[in-house]
């Protein structure tokens, strides 16, 4: 779960996008690439990025948001 906190009192449009690192989209996590608009009265928006949990042991892997 990722929380975006907006500190301006106006509409704000932004992208939430994941970028592979050692973790790969579709295999290790669920890719996100979406544009959002928070209205002037919104202060927070939460996003879920699904993590794929398989039975095989792997070392920690990273991706960027």
mmCIF file of the C-alpha atoms, coordinates in Angstrom:
data_MODEL
# 
_entry.id   MODEL 
# 
loop_
_atom_site.group_PDB 
_atom_site.id 
_atom_site.type_symbol 
_atom_site.label_atom_id 
_atom_site.label_alt_id 
_atom_site.label_comp_id 
_atom_site.label_asym_id 
_atom_site.label_entity_id 
_atom_site.label_seq_id 
_atom_site.pdbx_PDB_ins_code 
_atom_site.Cartn_x 
_atom_site.Cartn_y 
_atom_site.Cartn_z 
_atom_site.occupancy 
_atom_site.B_iso_or_equiv 
_atom_site.pdbx_formal_charge 
_atom_site.auth_seq_id 
_atom_site.auth_comp_id 
_atom_site.auth_asym_id 
_atom_site.auth_atom_id 
_atom_site.pdbx_PDB_model_num 
ATOM 1  C CA . UNK A 1 1  ? 0.000   0.000   0.000   1.00 0.00 ? 1  UNK A CA 1 
ATOM 2  C CA . UNK A 1 2  ? 1.354   3.405   -0.991  1.00 0.00 ? 2  UNK A CA 1 
ATOM 3  C CA . UNK A 1 3  ? -0.084  6.698   0.274   1.00 0.00 ? 3  UNK A CA 1 
ATOM 4  C CA . UNK A 1 4  ? 0.206   9.965   -1.655  1.00 0.00 ? 4  UNK A CA 1 
ATOM 5  C CA . UNK A 1 5  ? -0.262  13.045  0.544   1.00 0.00 ? 5  UNK A CA 1 
ATOM 6  C CA . UNK A 1 6  ? -1.181  16.270  -1.267  1.00 0.00 ? 6  UNK A CA 1 
ATOM 7  C CA . UNK A 1 7  ? -0.160  19.523  0.434   1.00 0.00 ? 7  UNK A CA 1 
ATOM 8  C CA . UNK A 1 8  ? -1.582  22.043  -2.035  1.00 0.00 ? 8  UNK A CA 1 
ATOM 9  C CA . UNK A 1 9  ? -5.221  23.167  -2.065  1.00 0.00 ? 9  UNK A CA 1 
ATOM 10 C CA . UNK A 1 10 ? -5.841  22.810  -5.784  1.00 0.00 ? 10 UNK A CA 1 
ATOM 11 C CA . UNK A 1 11 ? -6.469  19.998  -8.250  1.00 0.00 ? 11 UNK A CA 1 
ATOM 12 C CA . UNK A 1 12 ? -3.362  17.922  -8.909  1.00 0.00 ? 12 UNK A CA 1 
ATOM 13 C CA . UNK A 1 13 ? -2.840  15.385  -11.706 1.00 0.00 ? 13 UNK A CA 1 
ATOM 14 C CA . UNK A 1 14 ? -0.007  12.858  -11.535 1.00 0.00 ? 14 UNK A CA 1 
ATOM 15 C CA . UNK A 1 15 ? 1.107   9.429   -12.782 1.00 0.00 ? 15 UNK A CA 1 
ATOM 16 C CA . UNK A 1 16 ? 1.735   6.362   -10.656 1.00 0.00 ? 16 UNK A CA 1 
ATOM 17 C CA . UNK A 1 17 ? 4.066   4.011   -12.502 1.00 0.00 ? 17 UNK A CA 1 
ATOM 18 C CA . UNK A 1 18 ? 6.152   1.030   -11.490 1.00 0.00 ? 18 UNK A CA 1 
ATOM 19 C CA . UNK A 1 19 ? 9.611   0.390   -12.934 1.00 0.00 ? 19 UNK A CA 1 
ATOM 20 C CA . UNK A 1 20 ? 11.421  -2.948  -12.863 1.00 0.00 ? 20 UNK A CA 1 
ATOM 21 C CA . UNK A 1 21 ? 14.652  -3.390  -10.970 1.00 0.00 ? 21 UNK A CA 1 
ATOM 22 C CA . UNK A 1 22 ? 15.549  -6.853  -9.688  1.00 0.00 ? 22 UNK A CA 1 
ATOM 23 C CA . UNK A 1 23 ? 11.793  -7.571  -9.389  1.00 0.00 ? 23 UNK A CA 1 
ATOM 24 C CA . UNK A 1 24 ? 10.029  -7.982  -12.747 1.00 0.00 ? 24 UNK A CA 1 
ATOM 25 C CA . UNK A 1 25 ? 6.449   -6.894  -13.508 1.00 0.00 ? 25 UNK A CA 1 
ATOM 26 C CA . UNK A 1 26 ? 4.143   -9.812  -14.166 1.00 0.00 ? 26 UNK A CA 1 
ATOM 27 C CA . UNK A 1 27 ? 6.423   -12.263 -12.359 1.00 0.00 ? 27 UNK A CA 1 
ATOM 28 C CA . UNK A 1 28 ? 7.190   -10.608 -9.012  1.00 0.00 ? 28 UNK A CA 1 
ATOM 29 C CA . UNK A 1 29 ? 4.603   -7.802  -8.756  1.00 0.00 ? 29 UNK A CA 1 
ATOM 30 C CA . UNK A 1 30 ? 1.615   -6.336  -10.622 1.00 0.00 ? 30 UNK A CA 1 
ATOM 31 C CA . UNK A 1 31 ? 2.540   -3.418  -12.871 1.00 0.00 ? 31 UNK A CA 1 
ATOM 32 C CA . UNK A 1 32 ? 0.844   -0.036  -12.410 1.00 0.00 ? 32 UNK A CA 1 
ATOM 33 C CA . UNK A 1 33 ? 0.853   2.784   -14.966 1.00 0.00 ? 33 UNK A CA 1 
ATOM 34 C CA . UNK A 1 34 ? -2.090  5.123   -14.348 1.00 0.00 ? 34 UNK A CA 1 
ATOM 35 C CA . UNK A 1 35 ? -2.865  8.834   -14.352 1.00 0.00 ? 35 UNK A CA 1 
ATOM 36 C CA . UNK A 1 36 ? -4.814  10.202  -11.367 1.00 0.00 ? 36 UNK A CA 1 
ATOM 37 C CA . UNK A 1 37 ? -6.336  13.534  -10.457 1.00 0.00 ? 37 UNK A CA 1 
ATOM 38 C CA . UNK A 1 38 ? -6.828  14.557  -6.858  1.00 0.00 ? 38 UNK A CA 1 
ATOM 39 C CA . UNK A 1 39 ? -9.423  17.282  -6.379  1.00 0.00 ? 39 UNK A CA 1 
ATOM 40 C CA . UNK A 1 40 ? -8.687  20.407  -4.332  1.00 0.00 ? 40 UNK A CA 1 
ATOM 41 C CA . UNK A 1 41 ? -10.454 19.006  -1.238  1.00 0.00 ? 41 UNK A CA 1 
ATOM 42 C CA . UNK A 1 42 ? -8.620  15.628  -1.317  1.00 0.00 ? 42 UNK A CA 1 
ATOM 43 C CA . UNK A 1 43 ? -5.620  15.263  0.981   1.00 0.00 ? 43 UNK A CA 1 
ATOM 44 C CA . UNK A 1 44 ? -4.619  11.602  0.537   1.00 0.00 ? 44 UNK A CA 1 
ATOM 45 C CA . UNK A 1 45 ? -4.907  8.831   -2.021  1.00 0.00 ? 45 UNK A CA 1 
ATOM 46 C CA . UNK A 1 46 ? -3.866  5.237   -1.457  1.00 0.00 ? 46 UNK A CA 1 
ATOM 47 C CA . UNK A 1 47 ? -2.740  2.719   -4.078  1.00 0.00 ? 47 UNK A CA 1 
ATOM 48 C CA . UNK A 1 48 ? -2.232  -1.017  -3.858  1.00 0.00 ? 48 UNK A CA 1 
ATOM 49 C CA . UNK A 1 49 ? 0.506   -2.705  -5.828  1.00 0.00 ? 49 UNK A CA 1 
ATOM 50 C CA . UNK A 1 50 ? 0.114   -6.465  -5.700  1.00 0.00 ? 50 UNK A CA 1 
ATOM 51 C CA . UNK A 1 51 ? 3.135   -8.591  -4.855  1.00 0.00 ? 51 UNK A CA 1 
ATOM 52 C CA . UNK A 1 52 ? 3.286   -12.096 -6.355  1.00 0.00 ? 52 UNK A CA 1 
ATOM 53 C CA . UNK A 1 53 ? 3.977   -14.597 -3.599  1.00 0.00 ? 53 UNK A CA 1 
ATOM 54 C CA . UNK A 1 54 ? 5.114   -17.941 -4.979  1.00 0.00 ? 54 UNK A CA 1 
ATOM 55 C CA . UNK A 1 55 ? 6.310   -21.037 -3.164  1.00 0.00 ? 55 UNK A CA 1 
ATOM 56 C CA . UNK A 1 56 ? 9.940   -20.775 -4.344  1.00 0.00 ? 56 UNK A CA 1 
ATOM 57 C CA . UNK A 1 57 ? 12.433  -19.014 -2.088  1.00 0.00 ? 57 UNK A CA 1 
ATOM 58 C CA . UNK A 1 58 ? 14.092  -15.965 -3.652  1.00 0.00 ? 58 UNK A CA 1 
ATOM 59 C CA . UNK A 1 59 ? 16.249  -13.209 -2.170  1.00 0.00 ? 59 UNK A CA 1 
ATOM 60 C CA . UNK A 1 60 ? 14.636  -9.797  -1.703  1.00 0.00 ? 60 UNK A CA 1 
ATOM 61 C CA . UNK A 1 61 ? 13.929  -8.040  -4.996  1.00 0.00 ? 61 UNK A CA 1 
ATOM 62 C CA . UNK A 1 62 ? 13.194  -4.378  -5.687  1.00 0.00 ? 62 UNK A CA 1 
ATOM 63 C CA . UNK A 1 63 ? 11.116  -2.258  -8.045  1.00 0.00 ? 63 UNK A CA 1 
ATOM 64 C CA . UNK A 1 64 ? 10.474  1.490   -8.114  1.00 0.00 ? 64 UNK A CA 1 
ATOM 65 C CA . UNK A 1 65 ? 7.256   3.493   -7.944  1.00 0.00 ? 65 UNK A CA 1 
# 
